[in-house]
Amino acid sequence: MKFEIGKESFSAAIGMITSVLDKKATVPLFGMVNIVSYLPEGNSDNGKIVLYGMNGVSEIRTEIEATVSEAGQVAVSGEVLGGIVRKLPLKPVKVELSSSIMNVKCGRSKFKVTTLNDLAPSLVDSDYTEVSFKAGASVFVPAIKMVAFAMSDDASRHYLNGVHIDFGGEETNIVATDGHRLARKVVEVDSFLGDATKSYTIPRPAVEFLSKYANGDVEVSFTSRKIKVEFLGGTFISNLIDGVYPDYRRVIPPTEGCRAEIDTSEFARTISLVTATSEAKTRAVKLNFSEGLLVTTAGSDGNEGKDEIEIEFEGAPTITGLNGKYLAEILSSVEAPGIVLWFAKDKPVKLIPSDDPNFTAICMPLRV
C-alpha cells in the first residue's frame, strides 16, 4: 500500500470513522480504521482509498480520491492514526505500508504506526430491501434533528431511546418521546418501496451520527434489524432498537380548547428567564393565560420569578404548569417566528409552529 492524499480530506474521513469506534474496545477490530487503496481505473489519474470502521452495533464507510501508486489494505488503531492526522500541517500526507508498519509522512513530520493485516468484515454491501426511500437534504435528517431532543435516556425503557420512523401509509412520521414530552415531524419521502405499515426505531448514537455527518440528499433502507443510510460522503449502517414503540398517536390531543399564539423568541426568553428561579428537579413554571397577556412565574426555596409578554389568546383565562426545560428545548428546535399553543386546564399542551403545521410537540402538564 502506498498513496498520497490531502491532509484535510484525510483528516475529515478519519474523524468521521473514529466517531463510531469503541474507544474501550475489548475486540481489537472495533477500535480500528480499515483502509483499502485502489489503483486508478480507466483514464483516471487518481485512485481511491476506502476507509471504514465499526463498533459491533454500527459501521461507517467512506471513500476519497488519492494518488495511489500501490494497492493494498490494512487496519490501524483509530485512536493513534486519528491523533496523528488531526494535528498534521496542511500539506500532502504520504502513507506507505512496509511489512506491518504504516509510515506516515507530512512535511517534516514522520510517524511509524503498527497495524493489523486482517480487516474487519464490512456489512455495507449486504441486502437492505425491506423498506427503502430517498429524501432531499431538507427532509429526513433535518426532521430527525428537529425531534431528537425528546428522546429518552432511561435505560429501563430502552425502546424510547431513539427516533421512531412510522410510515403510516401516505405520510412518514418522525417521532421521539420520553413519556413527558413528544415531538413529531411529518415528511414526504421519494421513491418509497416496501411495506408502508412498517415502523422502525433508530438508536440515539445513530441519530447523533446522522445529525452531524449525513449532509445532502440521502438514500435510506431498512431490514427488520438494521438501517442503512447513503449520503454525500459515506454509507452508515446501524442496528435498530428491538422493542415495541408505544402508540404515540394516543398522546397527541385534538387541536381544540384554548389557543395562544406567541412570538417564539419572546416565549423562549421569558421561559429561560423565569426558569432560573424554578425548582431544580422539575423546572416547573406556571403559565397564566388571559386575553392579550401571558404571565409566567416560578419559584423555589424562597426565590421567585415573574415575567409578562403580550400574546394573541382565544378562550377562557387558564393556568397550566409545564416543565420549563422541556419548553425551552421545544422552542429551540423551532425556527418559525411564532408558535401556537392549544391546551385545556390540566391537559397536555400542543405546540405547533405558526409556519409549519407538519411539526407537533406535546408537553405534559405539571401541578404547580
HUQUI-V336202 format. One record per residue. N is the residue number from 1. OMEGA is omega in degrees with one decimal (NA if undefined). NEAR is the number of other C-alpha atoms within 8 Angstrom. Layout:
BEGIN
N | OMEGA | NEAR
N | OMEGA | NEAR
END
This chain:
BEGIN
1 | 177.3 | 11
2 | 179.1 | 13
3 | 175.6 | 13
4 | -173.4 | 11
5 | 177.1 | 12
6 | -176.9 | 11
7 | -174.4 | 13
8 | -178.8 | 7
9 | 179.0 | 9
10 | -179.3 | 11
11 | 179.6 | 11
12 | -179.9 | 8
13 | 179.0 | 10
14 | 179.8 | 14
15 | 178.8 | 10
16 | -180.0 | 10
17 | -175.9 | 15
18 | 179.8 | 13
19 | 179.2 | 7
20 | -176.7 | 13
21 | 177.3 | 13
22 | -175.5 | 9
23 | 177.5 | 6
24 | -172.7 | 5
25 | 170.4 | 9
26 | 172.3 | 5
27 | -172.7 | 6
28 | -176.1 | 7
29 | 179.7 | 9
30 | 175.5 | 13
31 | -173.3 | 18
32 | 167.0 | 13
33 | 178.7 | 14
34 | -176.5 | 13
35 | 176.2 | 12
36 | 179.6 | 11
37 | -178.0 | 16
38 | 176.8 | 11
39 | 178.8 | 11
40 | 177.4 | 11
41 | 176.9 | 6
42 | -178.1 | 4
43 | -177.7 | 5
44 | 176.5 | 7
45 | -175.5 | 6
46 | 170.1 | 10
47 | 178.0 | 14
48 | 170.1 | 14
49 | 176.0 | 12
50 | 179.3 | 11
51 | 174.9 | 14
52 | 178.5 | 13
53 | -176.9 | 17
54 | 179.1 | 15
55 | -178.1 | 12
56 | 178.1 | 6
57 | -178.6 | 7
58 | -179.9 | 12
59 | 174.6 | 16
60 | 177.2 | 14
61 | 177.4 | 13
62 | 175.4 | 11
63 | -178.3 | 10
64 | 178.5 | 9
65 | 177.8 | 9
66 | 173.3 | 12
67 | -173.8 | 11
68 | 177.5 | 15
69 | 175.2 | 8
70 | 176.1 | 10
71 | 178.6 | 11
72 | 179.1 | 9
73 | -177.7 | 11
74 | 171.9 | 12
75 | -175.5 | 15
76 | -179.2 | 14
77 | 178.9 | 10
78 | -179.9 | 13
79 | -178.0 | 9
80 | -177.7 | 9
81 | 178.4 | 11
82 | 179.0 | 12
83 | 179.0 | 8
84 | -171.7 | 8
85 | -178.4 | 11
86 | -174.2 | 8
87 | 179.6 | 6
88 | 175.6 | 10
89 | -178.5 | 7
90 | 178.9 | 7
91 | 178.1 | 9
92 | 179.1 | 10
93 | 178.9 | 12
94 | -178.0 | 12
95 | 178.6 | 12
96 | 179.3 | 10
97 | 177.5 | 10
98 | -172.4 | 7
99 | -179.7 | 4
100 | -178.9 | 9
101 | 174.0 | 10
102 | 176.9 | 13
103 | -179.2 | 13
104 | 179.8 | 12
105 | 177.0 | 11
106 | -175.2 | 12
107 | 179.6 | 8
108 | -178.5 | 5
109 | 179.2 | 7
110 | -178.7 | 8
111 | 171.5 | 8
112 | -174.7 | 8
113 | 177.6 | 11
114 | -174.9 | 8
115 | 169.5 | 11
116 | 179.1 | 9
117 | -177.5 | 8
118 | 175.9 | 6
119 | 173.1 | 10
120 | 178.7 | 8
121 | -178.2 | 4
122 | 178.5 | 7
123 | -174.2 | 7
124 | -175.8 | 10
125 | 176.6 | 5
126 | -177.0 | 5
127 | 178.4 | 4
128 | -170.1 | 12
129 | 179.0 | 9
130 | 174.9 | 10
131 | 175.7 | 13
132 | 176.4 | 14
133 | 173.7 | 12
134 | 179.7 | 12
135 | 179.0 | 13
136 | -176.3 | 10
137 | -176.7 | 11
138 | -171.5 | 8
139 | -166.9 | 11
140 | -177.2 | 12
141 | 175.6 | 12
142 | 177.4 | 10
143 | 176.9 | 11
144 | 179.8 | 12
145 | -175.6 | 10
146 | -176.2 | 10
147 | -170.1 | 16
148 | -177.7 | 11
149 | -175.4 | 9
150 | 177.5 | 11
151 | 175.4 | 14
152 | 170.5 | 13
153 | -179.0 | 8
154 | -176.9 | 8
155 | -179.5 | 6
156 | 176.7 | 4
157 | -171.6 | 8
158 | -177.7 | 11
159 | 176.8 | 11
160 | -174.2 | 14
161 | 179.9 | 14
162 | 178.7 | 15
163 | -175.7 | 17
164 | 177.6 | 13
165 | -178.0 | 12
166 | -173.4 | 12
167 | 167.4 | 12
168 | 177.4 | 10
169 | -174.1 | 7
170 | -178.2 | 6
171 | 177.7 | 9
172 | -178.5 | 13
173 | 175.2 | 13
174 | -167.4 | 15
175 | 170.3 | 13
176 | 176.7 | 17
177 | 172.8 | 12
178 | -178.9 | 12
179 | 178.4 | 6
180 | 174.5 | 7
181 | -177.3 | 12
182 | 174.8 | 13
183 | 178.8 | 13
184 | 174.6 | 13
185 | 178.2 | 13
186 | -178.0 | 10
187 | 173.2 | 12
188 | 179.0 | 8
189 | -176.5 | 12
190 | 172.4 | 7
191 | -178.8 | 7
192 | 176.1 | 9
193 | 176.7 | 7
194 | -176.4 | 8
195 | -176.5 | 7
196 | 177.2 | 8
197 | -178.5 | 8
198 | 173.2 | 9
199 | -174.7 | 8
200 | 176.7 | 10
201 | -178.2 | 13
202 | -176.3 | 14
203 | -176.6 | 12
204 | -179.1 | 10
205 | 178.7 | 6
206 | 177.0 | 10
207 | -178.7 | 14
208 | 178.4 | 8
209 | -178.3 | 11
210 | 179.7 | 9
211 | -176.5 | 11
212 | -168.1 | 7
213 | -170.9 | 7
214 | -179.6 | 13
215 | 176.2 | 10
216 | 177.3 | 9
217 | -179.1 | 11
218 | 168.7 | 15
219 | -172.9 | 11
220 | 177.1 | 12
221 | -175.4 | 13
222 | 157.7 | 13
223 | 179.2 | 10
224 | -175.5 | 7
225 | -173.1 | 9
226 | 170.9 | 11
227 | 175.6 | 14
228 | -179.7 | 13
229 | 175.3 | 11
230 | -175.3 | 10
231 | 179.2 | 12
232 | 177.9 | 9
233 | 179.7 | 7
234 | 174.7 | 11
235 | -175.3 | 12
236 | 177.5 | 12
237 | 176.3 | 13
238 | 167.4 | 11
239 | 174.3 | 11
240 | 176.4 | 12
241 | 179.1 | 12
242 | -179.0 | 7
243 | -178.3 | 6
244 | 178.2 | 5
245 | -177.6 | 8
246 | 178.4 | 4
247 | -175.2 | 6
248 | -178.1 | 6
249 | -179.5 | 5
250 | -177.6 | 6
251 | -174.9 | 6
252 | -177.9 | 8
253 | 176.3 | 8
254 | 178.4 | 4
255 | -177.4 | 6
256 | -178.9 | 7
257 | 178.3 | 8
258 | 179.6 | 12
259 | 176.5 | 12
260 | 174.7 | 11
261 | -169.9 | 12
262 | 172.7 | 12
263 | -173.0 | 10
264 | -177.6 | 12
265 | 177.9 | 8
266 | 179.0 | 9
267 | 178.8 | 10
268 | 180.0 | 11
269 | -176.2 | 8
270 | 177.7 | 12
271 | 178.8 | 13
272 | -178.0 | 10
273 | -173.8 | 9
274 | -179.1 | 15
275 | 179.1 | 14
276 | -179.5 | 7
277 | -176.5 | 11
278 | 178.6 | 16
279 | -168.7 | 10
280 | -174.8 | 5
281 | -175.2 | 4
282 | -175.6 | 7
283 | -175.6 | 11
284 | 172.7 | 14
285 | 178.2 | 17
286 | 180.0 | 12
287 | -179.1 | 12
288 | -177.5 | 11
289 | 173.0 | 11
290 | -174.6 | 10
291 | 175.6 | 10
292 | -172.7 | 8
293 | 170.2 | 12
294 | 175.9 | 12
295 | -178.5 | 11
296 | -179.7 | 14
297 | 175.6 | 12
298 | 178.9 | 14
299 | 174.6 | 12
300 | 176.9 | 9
301 | 178.9 | 5
302 | 177.0 | 5
303 | 179.1 | 8
304 | 176.6 | 10
305 | -179.8 | 13
306 | 177.6 | 9
307 | -179.5 | 10
308 | 173.6 | 9
309 | 178.1 | 10
310 | -179.6 | 8
311 | 167.6 | 12
312 | -172.7 | 10
313 | 175.3 | 13
314 | 179.2 | 8
315 | 178.7 | 8
316 | 177.0 | 6
317 | -172.5 | 8
318 | 174.2 | 9
319 | 176.6 | 9
320 | 177.5 | 13
321 | 180.0 | 13
322 | 174.1 | 14
323 | -175.6 | 13
324 | 178.9 | 12
325 | 179.0 | 8
326 | 178.4 | 10
327 | -178.8 | 11
328 | 179.7 | 11
329 | 176.2 | 9
330 | -176.9 | 10
331 | 179.8 | 9
332 | 179.0 | 8
333 | -175.4 | 8
334 | 178.4 | 9
335 | -178.3 | 5
336 | 178.4 | 10
337 | 179.9 | 10
338 | 177.0 | 12
339 | -177.3 | 13
340 | 177.7 | 12
341 | 172.0 | 12
342 | -174.5 | 13
343 | 170.9 | 12
344 | -176.1 | 10
345 | 176.9 | 7
346 | 177.8 | 9
347 | 176.9 | 8
348 | 179.4 | 11
349 | -179.5 | 13
350 | -177.9 | 14
351 | -179.0 | 11
352 | 176.7 | 12
353 | -176.2 | 14
354 | -178.0 | 11
355 | -178.8 | 7
356 | 179.7 | 8
357 | -179.6 | 8
358 | 175.3 | 8
359 | 177.6 | 11
360 | 173.8 | 12
361 | 178.6 | 12
362 | 177.6 | 12
363 | -178.5 | 14
364 | -176.8 | 10
365 | 174.3 | 12
366 | 172.8 | 10
367 | 179.9 | 6
368 | NA | 7
END
